Amino acid sequence: MTRTLRYGVVGAGYFGAALAHAIAGLPNAEVTAVFSPRHADELAEQLGCGTTSSVEELTAAKDVDVVVVASPNHAHVKPTLSAARHGKHVFCEKPVALSYHDCDAMIAACTSVGVQFMAGHIMHFMDGVRRVRNVIADGVIGDVILARAARTGWEDAITGPSWKKSREHSGGHLYHHIHELDLVQLVMGQARRVTMSGGNVAHRAAGFGDEDDLLLATLEFDENRFAFIELGSAFRWPEHYVLFQGTLGAVRIDLQNVGVEVRSTSGNWSFPLHRSIEEDAERTREYRASSSGGGVTYGSPSSRPPGWLEGLIEREVAHFHRLVRGGPVPVEFATLSDGSAARASIATADALRLSLQEDRKVSVVEIGG
Ligand SMILES: NC(=O)c1ccc[n+]([C@@H]2O[C@H](COP(=O)([O-])OP(=O)(O)OC[C@H]3O[C@@H](n4cnc5c(N)ncnc54)[C@H](O)[C@@H]3O)[C@@H](O)[C@H]2O)c1
């Protein structure tokens, strides 16, 4: 395909704007329309494109071939279903949905009309994560028997908490920060049984949302393998890492003091998480300067992503653009590119939520995953 692909962007805040600018920089791509209750005019002016007055108008537009969904988490379903109805490809930000039911319906709607659906699971594009997957696939750390991950920090009260702090609109830390759960399952496969404890233990006053601020999730996999994930904003000692423990060694992705370290019977070594040591250092500085610890810091419509994140966004949209233009799907991106990684992570998140609600161990098949 040589013709220019025309993109419509739904949601013109922090990430919608970043995605739109990255798309505008791709060869054979242009952003032709923006829909967003706020910030649409600014973004459209920057890109020299039009705005629409509704999601439906954008998805139906003749000069839109692809829809980028970057609205708040609860508002991903409607634009995706509408895009599929009009035969448009979809790139949907994470978490793609706040229930397995919606996620399944969104992917099925796209698949049934033969359009692409890809989730914005951006960690797949980190150079260090790609290397970690190869290290593990090559057997360097043996059989992975345990994954541990944390994305924690502390939040102070803010004036008028954003949608990102509301259970109904973001799904809370479990859904909003789905990246680590997704990465654990990318390496270990679909969790079978899960338990979750926690609640809102330290943020009940005015100035906070209603999300749970301390979540402790345990995942069980086939063949006696396990994972444990800590999430939330009630942690005065912030942590952000993913660690895989194997029978011959271990590999730790540090997203705070940024870098990747391998320790194995065949030796110890390290490599950058991002494209360069400089990008890793940039993120490390950013985390150190953040009052919340970095992992639970949120962008706002008036901010632009840092360089390391902009680079990732560029690689992510370039992959999606190639896919829509009929390019091959590299094996490493197969589950990302057909929606199954998104489906698997939302299934597990739903099972964890049910476990917390009903105070019991939940099998993921109860959800449908
Ligand atoms: N992949 C990542 O690393 C990453 C990082 C940040 C955000 N995100 C995701 O991007 C999405 C947007 O987050 P953000 O940080 O840009 O939020 P934001 O608050 O900065 O912007 C949200 C935008 O959506 C618009 N909006 C509100 N309701 C809408 C609706 N019903 N339909 C369409 N637009 C609506 C708002 O006017 C605003 O312009 C979320 O799903 C978030 O999880 C992903």
The ligand as a MOL file (V3000), in Angstrom:
LIG
                    3D

  0  0  0     0  0            999 V3000
M  V30 BEGIN CTAB
M  V30 COUNTS 44 48 0 0 0
M  V30 BEGIN ATOM
M  V30 1 N 0.7760 3.8550 27.1220 0
M  V30 2 C 1.1070 4.7090 28.0790 0
M  V30 3 O 2.2010 4.6720 28.6160 0
M  V30 4 C 0.1070 5.7710 28.4670 0
M  V30 5 C 0.5230 6.9080 29.1690 0
M  V30 6 C -0.4420 7.8720 29.4990 0
M  V30 7 C -1.7770 7.6740 29.1620 0
M  V30 8 N -2.1360 6.5330 28.4890 0 CHG=1
M  V30 9 C -3.5380 6.2880 28.1620 0
M  V30 10 O -3.9870 7.2550 27.2310 0
M  V30 11 C -5.3690 7.5530 27.4620 0
M  V30 12 C -5.5210 9.0490 27.6650 0
M  V30 13 O -4.7720 9.4240 28.8090 0
M  V30 14 P -4.1740 10.9140 28.9290 0
M  V30 15 O -3.0400 10.8280 29.8610 0
M  V30 16 O -3.9960 11.4880 27.5960 0 CHG=-1
M  V30 17 O -5.4150 11.6540 29.6540 0
M  V30 18 P -5.7420 13.2280 29.6450 0
M  V30 19 O -6.6210 13.4700 30.7970 0
M  V30 20 O -4.4780 14.0060 29.5100 0
M  V30 21 O -6.5530 13.4440 28.2930 0
M  V30 22 C -7.7920 12.8160 28.0600 0
M  V30 23 C -8.4550 13.5300 26.8770 0
M  V30 24 O -9.6430 12.8050 26.5670 0
M  V30 25 C -10.7090 13.7440 26.3820 0
M  V30 26 N -11.9770 13.0810 26.7270 0
M  V30 27 C -12.6480 13.0700 27.9080 0
M  V30 28 N -13.7680 12.3310 27.7870 0
M  V30 29 C -13.8040 11.8740 26.5100 0
M  V30 30 C -14.7090 11.0780 25.7900 0
M  V30 31 N -15.8190 10.5660 26.3750 0
M  V30 32 N -14.4470 10.8170 24.4910 0
M  V30 33 C -13.3310 11.3120 23.8980 0
M  V30 34 N -12.4320 12.0750 24.5370 0
M  V30 35 C -12.6570 12.3460 25.8410 0
M  V30 36 C -10.3830 14.9140 27.2830 0
M  V30 37 O -10.9940 16.1020 26.8270 0
M  V30 38 C -8.8600 14.9700 27.1760 0
M  V30 39 O -8.4870 15.7960 26.0980 0
M  V30 40 C -5.7840 6.7200 28.6640 0
M  V30 41 O -6.3980 5.5380 28.2420 0
M  V30 42 C -4.4670 6.4110 29.3590 0
M  V30 43 O -4.5030 5.2220 30.0980 0
M  V30 44 C -1.2160 5.6080 28.1330 0
M  V30 END ATOM
M  V30 BEGIN BOND
M  V30 1 1 1 2
M  V30 2 2 2 3
M  V30 3 1 2 4
M  V30 4 1 4 5
M  V30 5 2 4 44
M  V30 6 2 5 6
M  V30 7 1 6 7
M  V30 8 2 7 8
M  V30 9 1 8 9
M  V30 10 1 8 44
M  V30 11 1 9 10
M  V30 12 1 9 42
M  V30 13 1 10 11
M  V30 14 1 11 12
M  V30 15 1 11 40
M  V30 16 1 12 13
M  V30 17 1 13 14
M  V30 18 2 14 15
M  V30 19 1 14 16
M  V30 20 1 14 17
M  V30 21 1 17 18
M  V30 22 2 18 19
M  V30 23 1 18 20
M  V30 24 1 18 21
M  V30 25 1 21 22
M  V30 26 1 22 23
M  V30 27 1 23 24
M  V30 28 1 23 38
M  V30 29 1 24 25
M  V30 30 1 25 26
M  V30 31 1 25 36
M  V30 32 1 26 27
M  V30 33 1 26 35
M  V30 34 2 27 28
M  V30 35 1 28 29
M  V30 36 1 29 30
M  V30 37 2 29 35
M  V30 38 1 30 31
M  V30 39 2 30 32
M  V30 40 1 32 33
M  V30 41 2 33 34
M  V30 42 1 34 35
M  V30 43 1 36 37
M  V30 44 1 36 38
M  V30 45 1 38 39
M  V30 46 1 40 41
M  V30 47 1 40 42
M  V30 48 1 42 43
M  V30 END BOND
M  V30 END CTAB
M  END
